[in-house]
Amino acid sequence: MRAAQAALEKKASDLIVFKVGGVTTVADYFVICSADSQRQVRAIRDHIDDTLARRGCHLFSTEGEETGRWVLMDYSDIIIHIFKEEVRPFYALERLWGDAPRLDLKRELQAGFEPQVTKVKAAKGGGRLRANKG
């Protein structure tokens, strides 16, 4: 998974990938990771965005960039949460999404696993349309 690998390249810690597609319609995968500082949160965010943009996957929306304590990146099928370490326990997303299966990230990265990301186009009126996967 390219997003997870990009986060790890910027020294993200406690990285978890949940396969949430069977639990919610919001996304297929949640990537959750931590960073030591606001600067590292931003570095991880920028590197993930650059990495995915080079593969033709563009960010639909983002939240929390102003404070750098919790950044949410929405790529439609993949939602990425980057937390400053002390903020993550408060939201406890691992507990909230604990029913969803976790990917064995080490095995998936070695096998070259790459989920198909839906290319997203902005719809008139601010909504979003999902195009065919691929």
C-alpha positions, 0 to 999 in steps of 0.5 A: 500500500503506497500511502502506508509505505510513504508514511513509513518513509517519513518515520511515521510510528504505530502505523495500522491499516484497517480494511473498513469496506465491510464495516462502513461505506465511507472508505475501503481502507483507513491508514492510521499513524502517529508523528512526534511533532507538528512538523513531522505530521506535515512532512508525512502528509506532504510525502503521502500526497506527493507519492499518491499524486505521482500515481494519479491519485488525487486528494479529495479533501483534507482536514486539520492542516492548520493545527498539524495535530491531526490531519485527515486525508480523504482519497475517497477509498482510502482515508489517512489519519496522521496524529501527533502522538499525544492526540491519538489516544484521545480519539482512539480510532483503533477502538472505534474501528476495532471490528474491521480487519487489520492488514498485516502491513509487513506481509502486504508491503513485501507482496506488493499489495496495492488497493485499487483507488477510485479516481474522484472527480468533483461533482457540481454542487460540491458533492463527489462522483466515483468513477470506475476503479482503475 
